Amino acid sequence: MNYFLDTIGYKHHLHHPLMKRIVELKERNYADKDTYDYAPLDFEDAMDSYEKVLEIVGGICDDIIAPNAESVDHEGPTVSNGHVTYAAGTQRNLDAVRQAGLSGIAMPRRYDGLNFPIVPYIMIADLVSRADAGFENLWGLQDCAETLYEFGNEDQRRRYIPRACAGETMSMDLTEPDAGSDLQSVMLKASFCEKDNCWYLNGVKRFITNGDADIHLVLARSEEGTRDGRGLSMFIYDKRNGGVTVRRIENKLGIKGSPTCELVFKNARAELCGERKLGLIKYVMALMNNARLGIMAQSVGLSEAAYREGHAYASERKQFGKAIIEFPAVYEMLALMRAKADASRAMLYETARFVDMYKVLNDISKERKLEPEERLELKKYGKLADAFTPIGKGMTSEYANQNAYDAVQIHGGSGFMKDYTCERLYRDARITNIYEGTTQLQVVAAIRHITTGTYLAQIREYEDIDYKPELFILHQRLMDMTDRYEVSVQRVTDAKDNELLDFQARRLVEAAAHCIFGYLLLQDTNKDDRFRHSAEVYITYGQAEVNKMYDYITCFDIEKLAYFKGLKVTC
Ligand SMILES: Cc1cc2nc3c(=O)[nH]c(=O)nc-3n(C[C@H](O)[C@H](O)[C@H](O)COP(=O)(O)OP(=O)(O)OC[C@H]3O[C@@H](n4cnc5c(N)ncnc54)[C@H](O)[C@@H]3O)c2cc1C
């Protein structure tokens, strides 16, 4: 069954009302139609072309990527002479997506891209992840082209982006043994050679996905004697120049088809991308935000796959004379899995629309002066993209783990066996809340939007939408949840204690997320009653969670922090 056509969520989110504005801006009022015969003539034509491509992707997922997933997981990539060979199935997947022209698709046509907005682009990531989350990493690293487009100079854009659009692979080389969550500690050395008029990179990177890629974006220390983020710059390393070898591939729990490499840079020739010293503070932050949206899509795909595996097994497996799906303990799990997958997908596309609006207006602002109204939009969507990306990545990746866990549980002993797909999903999901910033680091990024009220203001906007009368009770419950969330925030911030704020941060972020996810599902149901089940189930669950967090926060005595901290001493 075609992955794009077999789920109501995809078309539903693709046809959101804001898409008209996004596509008009992205297509600059369809100006490309006179230059490229494949450019859309109008909005309908553009939407039609996205659907056609998504249908092709849905077919490739079903016919090629999903059937290869098991052998790829078993075989994995290998390394010899400092370079990586993919598993045979991975290579077949790559050939299929290259042939279908699915590389660099969000890039402008003048660099050989298809100029797709983020929404359909990220929908491909959602579909591919459902088929094989590990393969999504290789396909999704084309995000790096986005960063090159945003911050590279015109010469770099012309040299590298068409290569990415032709299917050459990319990697983002940030992490080092002593620089993980704290990227300010990166020490890989970049030194400028006057004689050769170029930069050379020396040092080690670890945990680099697809580290033997054709084109790398590398974070390195260009300012000698510095130790913080202001001494870091971003560089482009082209594999054709040589100087980087893969020392080893990690032997890991999941996403086994995706090579995670330790890299040795030995006088690797590289070029500066953007300005010196802005590597971490500006460029890598943008790169990671793109990648976080990608991991959100990976999480949604995994949540969907886990639900489907759980549902299929529960419908077939009989115990005590009936299918196990008849037992409340099992159907409750499944209903919540469906609701979490739908809520995660709603969050993914809401965030993608914000990112689309921000990016396209930001891009236009480099071509012409924005109108006052456009400037306001740029500010609004920039803030929302910044706020929704960490809370969305944090929550959806946790839900991918929970859904995969429940899928194994529904399978009973069989779920522990390699014979069933849920076993792989469980292992694959485990990385989603670790890389591109752990959930704890997403909370660090999200907390200022709790204290400054970005989330609350957006939730109140959702509150003011006109909902159908039959949704009145759900709406009312969401308003109650929001009130409790607001009181919880107030209680924590009134104490004016940063340690307490950090301690309660995850609870506050999760409470905000339950309100947001609930409202997004309510809006989905407002348009299409088929989301009603998920809205009912999610809001029931979310309200109980918000109440739990409210109780915890309002009953918490700041003196108790000492007991939690005490562990540090007693261990
Ligand atoms: C399979 C895989 C693929 C990867 N791919 C890439 C890649 O392509 N490119 C790349 O550059 N990197 C990549 N990484 C690295 C990844 O992004 C890091 O592993 C991740 O950011 C966490 O860093 P760390 O492993 O050093 O953990 P640490 O930073 O040591 O964290 C350990 C624990 O401490 C917590 N912690 C740390 N700081 C804080 C804080 N301030 N507040 C609260 N809690 C905190 C963390 O949440 C975590 O629980 C990959 C990693 C893996 C495992």
The ligand as an SDF file (V2000), in Angstrom:
LIG
                    3D

 53 58  0  0  0  0  0  0  0  0999 V2000
   23.8660    7.5340   16.4600 C   0  0  0  0  0  0  0  0  0  0  0  0
   24.3790    8.9210   16.6480 C   0  0  0  0  0  0  0  0  0  0  0  0
   24.4810    9.7710   15.5570 C   0  0  0  0  0  0  0  0  0  0  0  0
   24.9860   11.0700   15.7210 C   0  0  0  0  0  0  0  0  0  0  0  0
   25.1400   11.8740   14.6170 N   0  0  0  0  0  0  0  0  0  0  0  0
   25.7910   13.0680   14.7570 C   0  0  0  0  0  0  0  0  0  0  0  0
   26.1260   13.8520   13.6230 C   0  0  0  0  0  0  0  0  0  0  0  0
   25.7950   13.5200   12.4780 O   0  0  0  0  0  0  0  0  0  0  0  0
   26.8480   14.9850   13.8080 N   0  0  0  0  0  0  0  0  0  0  0  0
   27.2340   15.3980   15.0460 C   0  0  0  0  0  0  0  0  0  0  0  0
   27.9060   16.4020   15.1390 O   0  0  0  0  0  0  0  0  0  0  0  0
   26.8980   14.6840   16.1490 N   0  0  0  0  0  0  0  0  0  0  0  0
   26.1890   13.5390   16.0370 C   0  0  0  0  0  0  0  0  0  0  0  0
   25.8810   12.7970   17.1530 N   0  0  0  0  0  0  0  0  0  0  0  0
   26.2230   13.2980   18.4740 C   0  0  0  0  0  0  0  0  0  0  0  0
   25.0030   13.6960   19.2970 C   0  0  0  0  0  0  0  0  0  0  0  0
   24.4270   14.8820   18.8140 O   0  0  0  0  0  0  0  0  0  0  0  0
   25.4390   13.7800   20.7700 C   0  0  0  0  0  0  0  0  0  0  0  0
   25.7010   12.4420   21.1920 O   0  0  0  0  0  0  0  0  0  0  0  0
   24.3930   14.4120   21.6640 C   0  0  0  0  0  0  0  0  0  0  0  0
   24.2450   15.7760   21.3520 O   0  0  0  0  0  0  0  0  0  0  0  0
   24.7120   14.2710   23.1380 C   0  0  0  0  0  0  0  0  0  0  0  0
   26.0500   14.5700   23.4160 O   0  0  0  0  0  0  0  0  0  0  0  0
   26.9240   13.5330   24.2810 P   0  0  0  0  0  0  0  0  0  0  0  0
   26.7480   12.1920   23.6670 O   0  0  0  0  0  0  0  0  0  0  0  0
   28.3150   14.0370   24.3680 O   0  0  0  0  0  0  0  0  0  0  0  0
   26.2450   13.5090   25.6910 O   0  0  0  0  0  0  0  0  0  0  0  0
   26.5300   14.5360   26.9020 P   0  0  0  0  0  0  0  0  0  0  0  0
   26.5390   15.9230   26.3990 O   0  0  0  0  0  0  0  0  0  0  0  0
   27.7250   14.0560   27.6510 O   0  0  0  0  0  0  0  0  0  0  0  0
   25.2330   14.3230   27.7860 O   0  0  0  0  0  0  0  0  0  0  0  0
   25.1000   13.2970   28.7620 C   0  0  0  0  0  0  0  0  0  0  0  0
   23.8360   13.5280   29.5890 C   0  0  0  0  0  0  0  0  0  0  0  0
   23.9370   14.8050   30.2780 O   0  0  0  0  0  0  0  0  0  0  0  0
   22.8050   15.6000   30.0060 C   0  0  0  0  0  0  0  0  0  0  0  0
   23.1980   17.0150   29.9320 N   0  0  0  0  0  0  0  0  0  0  0  0
   24.3070   17.5520   29.3780 C   0  0  0  0  0  0  0  0  0  0  0  0
   24.2930   18.8920   29.4820 N   0  0  0  0  0  0  0  0  0  0  0  0
   23.1490   19.2290   30.0950 C   0  0  0  0  0  0  0  0  0  0  0  0
   22.5330   20.4640   30.4780 C   0  0  0  0  0  0  0  0  0  0  0  0
   23.0940   21.6520   30.2440 N   0  0  0  0  0  0  0  0  0  0  0  0
   21.3350   20.4220   31.0940 N   0  0  0  0  0  0  0  0  0  0  0  0
   20.7280   19.2470   31.3340 C   0  0  0  0  0  0  0  0  0  0  0  0
   21.2530   18.0480   31.0070 N   0  0  0  0  0  0  0  0  0  0  0  0
   22.4470   18.0360   30.3940 C   0  0  0  0  0  0  0  0  0  0  0  0
   22.3020   15.1060   28.6600 C   0  0  0  0  0  0  0  0  0  0  0  0
   20.9270   15.3860   28.4780 O   0  0  0  0  0  0  0  0  0  0  0  0
   22.5660   13.6110   28.7610 C   0  0  0  0  0  0  0  0  0  0  0  0
   21.5170   13.0010   29.4460 O   0  0  0  0  0  0  0  0  0  0  0  0
   25.3430   11.5160   17.0050 C   0  0  0  0  0  0  0  0  0  0  0  0
   25.2080   10.6590   18.1070 C   0  0  0  0  0  0  0  0  0  0  0  0
   24.7510    9.3830   17.9450 C   0  0  0  0  0  0  0  0  0  0  0  0
   24.6670    8.4740   19.1400 C   0  0  0  0  0  0  0  0  0  0  0  0
  1  2  1  0
  2  3  1  0
  2 52  2  0
  3  4  2  0
  4  5  1  0
  4 50  1  0
  5  6  2  0
  6  7  1  0
  6 13  1  0
  7  8  2  0
  7  9  1  0
  9 10  1  0
 10 11  2  0
 10 12  1  0
 12 13  2  0
 13 14  1  0
 14 15  1  0
 14 50  1  0
 15 16  1  0
 16 17  1  0
 16 18  1  0
 18 19  1  0
 18 20  1  0
 20 21  1  0
 20 22  1  0
 22 23  1  0
 23 24  1  0
 24 25  2  0
 24 26  1  0
 24 27  1  0
 27 28  1  0
 28 29  2  0
 28 30  1  0
 28 31  1  0
 31 32  1  0
 32 33  1  0
 33 34  1  0
 33 48  1  0
 34 35  1  0
 35 36  1  0
 35 46  1  0
 36 37  1  0
 36 45  1  0
 37 38  2  0
 38 39  1  0
 39 40  1  0
 39 45  2  0
 40 41  1  0
 40 42  2  0
 42 43  1  0
 43 44  2  0
 44 45  1  0
 46 47  1  0
 46 48  1  0
 48 49  1  0
 50 51  2  0
 51 52  1  0
 52 53  1  0
M  END
$$$$
